Amino acid sequence: MPFLRIRSLRRFTCAGLWMGPRQLLFLRDTISNVTHFSLPCPEINSLVFAELLKRLPRLVHLTYCHICVHAKKEKFTRLRPFIPRAIRDGLMPSRFFVKELVLVNFEGKWEDFAFEVVPLPLESLTGFEKLRKIDATVYTLVGRENSHQYGNLQFVESLPQSLEILVLRNCEPDIWPLLNVLLDKR
């Protein structure tokens, strides 16, 4: 993606991007001009994507919609797992700039670095001082299945004070206790 080095380029969207570790070698330098990065339906491993994000230190808006086209084939799913913590780590260089974060997992499952169910898979976002909008699959933020039932207050406290808009996608009935805590706390 050498065109990312075009100095006038500010916004970049690439649908259906496939990217592996080898392609990342072409992006050795930081790309400080790109502020808006959108990847709808990429075929990219979260760990590789995190390394790409580290090269975008002035990112203001990120849209990442994870889907594995070959999700029915187990080996492809394992090659491109959705790892929210890796994405957050990749965003750390731009944490003072990010205002909008859209993380949608269409695949319906995700894995942690240790491949275990954890509360707060994305971890705390309090260090993202300008983050005003989060639009994410609910389990990306609070964990899967029963992992979030004891972490309701922990989730609320992990949100940045600057947050104005929170969109939780794919909510299920067991999310009500979390919403009660969220509305009481804020």
C-alpha positions in Angstrom: 0.0 0.0 0.0 2.6 2.6 -1.0 -0.2 5.1 -1.8 -0.7 5.6 1.9 2.5 7.7 1.8 0.8 10.3 -0.5 1.2 13.4 1.7 -2.2 14.8 0.8 -4.1 11.6 1.6 -6.2 12.0 4.8 -9.0 9.4 4.5 -8.5 5.9 3.3 -11.1 3.1 2.8 -10.2 -0.3 1.5 -13.0 -2.9 1.2 -12.0 -6.5 1.2 -8.3 -5.9 2.0 -6.3 -9.0 2.4 -3.1 -8.5 4.4 -0.6 -10.8 5.9 2.7 -10.3 7.7 4.6 -10.1 4.4 2.6 -7.1 3.1 3.4 -5.3 6.3 7.0 -5.2 5.4 6.2 -2.6 2.7 5.0 -0.2 5.4 8.1 0.3 7.5 7.6 4.0 8.2 4.9 5.8 10.1 2.2 7.3 8.0 1.3 10.5 9.9 -0.9 12.0 7.2 -3.8 9.5 7.3 -6.4 10.5 9.9 -9.4 8.4 8.8 -9.0 4.7 8.2 -11.8 2.4 7.2 -11.6 -1.4 6.6 -15.0 -2.8 5.9 -14.8 -6.6 5.5 -11.1 -7.1 5.5 -9.3 -10.4 5.4 -6.7 -9.6 7.9 -5.4 -11.1 11.1 -5.9 -8.8 14.1 -2.2 -9.1 15.1 -1.1 -7.9 11.7 -3.8 -5.2 11.7 -2.5 -3.9 15.1 1.0 -3.5 13.6 -0.5 -1.5 10.7 -2.4 0.7 13.2 0.9 1.5 15.0 2.1 3.1 11.8 -0.9 5.5 11.8 -0.1 7.7 14.9 -2.5 10.5 14.0 -5.6 8.4 13.5 -8.8 10.3 14.4 -11.4 7.8 13.1 -11.1 4.0 12.7 -13.8 1.7 11.2 -12.9 -2.0 11.3 -15.6 -4.5 10.4 -14.2 -8.0 11.0 -15.5 -10.9 8.9 -13.8 -14.0 7.7 -15.2 -14.8 4.2 -14.1 -18.4 4.8 -15.6 -18.5 8.3 -17.2 -21.9 7.5 -13.7 -23.3 7.1 -12.2 -23.6 10.6 -8.6 -23.3 9.5 -9.3 -19.8 7.9 -11.1 -18.6 11.0 -8.0 -19.5 13.1 -5.7 -17.7 10.7 -7.8 -14.4 11.0 -9.1 -14.3 14.6 -10.7 -11.2 16.0 -8.5 -10.0 18.9 -9.9 -6.8 20.4 -6.9 -6.3 22.7 -4.5 -6.4 19.8 -6.4 -3.7 18.0 -6.4 -1.5 21.1 -2.6 -2.1 21.5 -2.2 -1.0 17.8 -4.2 2.2 18.5 -2.0 3.2 21.5 0.3 5.5 19.4 -2.8 7.5 18.3 -4.6 7.5 21.7 -4.3 11.3 22.0 -6.0 11.8 18.6 -8.7 9.1 18.2 -12.2 10.6 18.4 -14.3 7.8 16.8 -13.9 4.1 17.0 -16.1 1.6 15.1 -15.2 -2.1 15.8 -17.8 -4.6 14.5 -17.3 -8.3 14.6 -19.6 -9.9 12.1 -18.1 -13.3 12.6 -19.8 -13.6 16.0 -16.8 -14.9 17.8 -13.4 -13.6 18.9 -10.3 -14.7 20.6 -8.1 -13.2 23.2 -4.3 -13.5 22.9 -4.4 -16.5 25.3 -7.5 -17.7 23.4 -9.7 -17.5 26.5 -12.9 -15.7 27.4 -12.0 -12.6 29.3 -14.0 -9.6 30.6 -13.2 -6.3 28.9 -11.5 -7.8 25.8 -10.7 -4.3 24.6 -9.4 -3.3 28.0 -9.7 0.2 29.4 -10.1 3.1 27.0 -9.6 5.8 29.6 -6.3 6.8 28.1 -8.1 7.8 24.9 -8.7 11.3 26.0 -10.5 12.6 22.9 -12.6 9.5 22.2 -16.2 10.7 21.9 -17.8 7.9 19.9 -17.6 4.1 20.3 -19.7 1.9 18.0 -18.9 -1.7 18.7 -20.3 -5.2 19.0 -21.3 -5.5 22.7 -19.1 -8.5 23.3 -16.1 -6.7 21.9 -16.4 -4.2 24.8 -17.8 -6.3 27.7 -16.8 -9.8 27.0 -18.7 -12.9 25.9 -21.3 -15.0 27.5 -21.2 -14.8 31.3 -17.8 -13.0 31.5 -19.4 -9.6 31.7 -21.9 -10.3 34.5 -19.4 -9.5 37.2 -17.7 -6.7 35.3 -20.5 -4.2 34.8 -18.9 -1.5 36.9 -15.5 -2.3 35.6 -16.8 -1.8 32.0 -18.3 1.6 32.9 -15.1 2.7 34.5 -13.1 1.6 31.5 -14.9 4.2 29.3 -13.2 7.6 28.6 -14.7 10.7 30.3 -14.9 12.3 26.8 -17.4 9.7 25.5 -20.6 11.2 24.1 -21.9 8.4 21.9 -22.0 4.7 22.7 -23.5 2.3 20.2 -23.7 -1.3 21.4 -24.4 -3.8 18.6 -25.9 -7.3 18.9 -27.2 -6.9 22.4 -28.9 -9.8 24.1 -31.3 -9.8 27.2 -28.5 -10.5 29.7 -27.1 -7.0 28.9 -29.7 -5.3 31.0 -27.7 -5.3 34.3 -24.8 -3.6 32.5 -27.1 -1.0 31.1 -28.5 -0.2 34.5 -25.0 0.3 35.9 -24.0 2.4 32.8 -27.0 4.7 33.2 -26.6 5.0 37.0 -22.9 5.7 36.8 -22.9 8.3 34.0 
